[in-house]
Amino acid sequence: MKLSERVRPISWLKSHAAEIVRDFEENRSPLIVTQNGEAKMVVMDVRTYEEQLETMAFLKLINMGKKEISEGKFQSAEDFFADMEKEESWCIQFSSLSGTLYSSLPRAN
């Protein structure tokens, strides 16, 4: 459905609120509400709104990453994986040490 087909005056919104809610169960297209012939607000179902928020958050993360890359704040894939291997090795050593410490603790009877 075209967005232009979902434009309604505020008076229609007031008198058809229940119908609008029912309609959103089948049609997730936003509704444009006008006042004095001028678009004033957008009405949409919660699921669509949440999806848009998630999309915007994801786009912000992408832009932050692009900015960091342009500022030279990144490392090569080779360096990244080398760091991950070091960290994994440390985690394994720590885990082994923790297991040793735990097994040497006195047990309650």
Number of C-alpha atoms within 10 A of each C-alpha: 8 7 10 9 10 13 15 16 16 18 11 12 17 10 10 11 11 10 10 18 13 10 13 18 9 8 13 15 17 16 20 21 20 18 12 8 10 10 14 12 12 12 14 17 17 11 11 14 14 11 11 12 12 12 12 12 12 12 12 12 12 12 12 12 14 13 12 12 12 10 9 9 10 11 10 8 9 9 10 12 12 12 12 12 12 12 12 12 12 12 12 12 12 12 12 12 12 12 11 11 10 11 10 9 8 7 7 4 3
